[in-house]
């Protein structure tokens, strides 16, 4: 069962990563990225329950760090891409 769950997670994560890259609409790309982030957090917490490591705190802290990094607006300032074929403005 454990091997099967990780295969599904790996396949779904790969599909979501490809969806994030190739989906044409930005809202769909954002939804794919959010789903990928949530799946990673869920997999980390599920692995703690399935394998019961002696030290659980590092895994819980890692999941909390993933959650805080994937929260919108929490990972620092965001710069929008100028678009295809455009160059970033140069500092004066």
N, C-alpha and C positions, 0 to 999 in steps of 0.2 A: 504494500500500500504506500509506503513512504517513497519508494522509487517512482511510482506512478504519479504521485502528487507533484514531485519536483519536475517530472517530465511535462506535465500540464502547465506548470508555472513557467518553465523555461520556454515552451512553445508559445504560450500566451504573451509572455514578455517580449519575445522576438517579434510576434505579430503586432503588438502595440508599438514597439519601436519603429517598425517599418511603416505602420500607419501614421505615426507622428511625422515621419520624413516625407511621405508621399501623398498624404491627404491634401486636397486642393484648398479647402476652406480653413481659415485660422481657428474658428471655434471648434471644429472637429479635431484639429491638431492639439489644441489645448485640452480637450476632453480625453484624447488618447494619452497625453502626458500625465494628466491627473490620475487616470486609471492605472497607468504604469507605476506611478509613485505609491498609490494606495495598495497595489498588489505587492510591491516590494516590502512595505511595512507589514502587511498581513502575513507574508511568507516568513519574515523574520520572527514575528510573534508565534506563528504556528510551529516553526522549527523548535522554539523553546519548549512548547508543550509536547511535541512529538518525541524529541530526543532527551529531554530533561537533563540539561548539563548541570554540573555541580555548581558552577557560578553563572547565575542567570542575569545578574545586574549588567554586565557589558552588553548583552543582547538587547535588554530593555532600553539602555541608554542609546544604543545604536538606532533602534526603532524611533526613539524620541527625537534624535538628531535628524533622522530622515524626515520625520513629520515636520519639524520646524524649518528644515531647509526647503521643503516642498510647499510650504504655506505661501500664498501669493503676497508679494510685497515685503517678505521677511528676508529674502536672500540678497539684499543690497539694491543699489540703484540699477534700473534696467535701461539699456540703450536700445533704441529701435534701429533696425537695419535700414540703411538709406534706400534699399531696393536693389534689384538686379541691374548691374551696369553702372551704378552710381558709386562714387567714392566717398569715404568718410571725410568730413571737413578736417582740415589741418589746423593745428593751433597757430596763432599769429606769432 
